[in-house]
Amino acid sequence: MTEQIRTRVAIVGAGPAGLALSALLHRSGIDSIVIDPRTREDIERTIKAGILEQSSVELLRSLGGSRVDEVGARHDGIELRWNGVGHRIDFQGLVGRSVWLYPQHEALIDLIALRLGEGGDVRFGVGATSVEGVDTDAPVVHAAGPDGRPIEIRADVVVGADGSRSLVREAVTGSQTGGYFREYPFAWFGILCEAPPSSPELIYSTTERGFALISQRSATVQRMYLQCDPELDPDAMGEREIWDELQARTGGGLHEGPIFQRDVLRFRSFVAHELRRGRALLVGDAAHTVPPTGAKGMNLALADVVLLHRAIEELVRSGSEHGLDAYPEAASRRIWKAEHFSWWMTSMLHTAPGANDFDERRRLGELEMVATSRHGAAYLAEAYTGWPFETRPRG
Ligand code: DHB
């Protein structure tokens, strides 16, 4: 027996984009369902990036139930370091904005509790299998429950918030891959370790040996990354070797401790050729991915849903598709700025395999220019702390 569900908005994916959109729609009195093939525990435990822009924090606070002010930490700057010498970028002094270190899985714990607490329909272990009728005003999502039982969701709008391997993207662009794409010849090897913080703010450090990022999680747990080969086996390096490399790439002085988690993050830039087809729209990683440098991913996802929320509200209130029509162009303006910023930070901070002496000296010249010029530093600070969210698609 197929379970039949009727709702206004079928949201595929219970990541930050899908959950935040369902919370915003609820505040406008608009029903939605969120489905995700993963379990709640999987979603709440997966380690992702940790930086929230100021507008992201304001959005999460406004939704309610966010622990960002208790568990998160405000950061008013970062340190850029090359050849062992640090230069602070003072966000508050330059642009009057800050970022918050608040790991994505903590934000997800908050959003899931919020939605379930207010009676939201969030279904874990439910994976979409196909999307039909996106060119009509009654699209359908076919899905399968944890026991394989078929589910059919009829909605006014289908939102693909289903990550970089999005199924909804196929219904929108006609293919799994259709997009603007760039790969990078390096990756990050990430670790979590038990140690006190080595610095009050993040350190983005580059040397001839490659890049390292010193980030934090709490008073007792730290997150650090090393530039590495994309094919690196995360278990191939011994703990001593990892610490020696981190110390060498930062000029030393890091507090060491047991490493209890390791992963390799691929670097990709991607923007889908289309963000909308009829009544199906893409948000977050389903629409675009960025390399991790600068931690724009979750922030961009939240900026998308703030725009899309208004567009859906307009459709439900007045029947007008004007907002849906405007969404792709409005979202793209921010997406391409963030794509540029993530690419730029990445290229400025990483040694590309095959780079010659000229390339390396030019790169250090760029860092010198950015860090020692008020205008250069403000350019970085403005993008890193994030542009204010647009709430209405400018047509
Ligand atoms: C983190 C990740 C990033 O990509 C970044 O630029 C800063 C911090 C993190 O996981 O803490």
Boltz pocket constraint, residues with backbone or C-beta under 6 A from the ligand:
constraints:
  - pocket:
      binder: B
      contacts: [[A, 48], [A, 49], [A, 50], [A, 51], [A, 202], [A, 213], [A, 215], [A, 216], [A, 223], [A, 292], [A, 293], [A, 294], [A, 295]]
      max_distance: 6.0
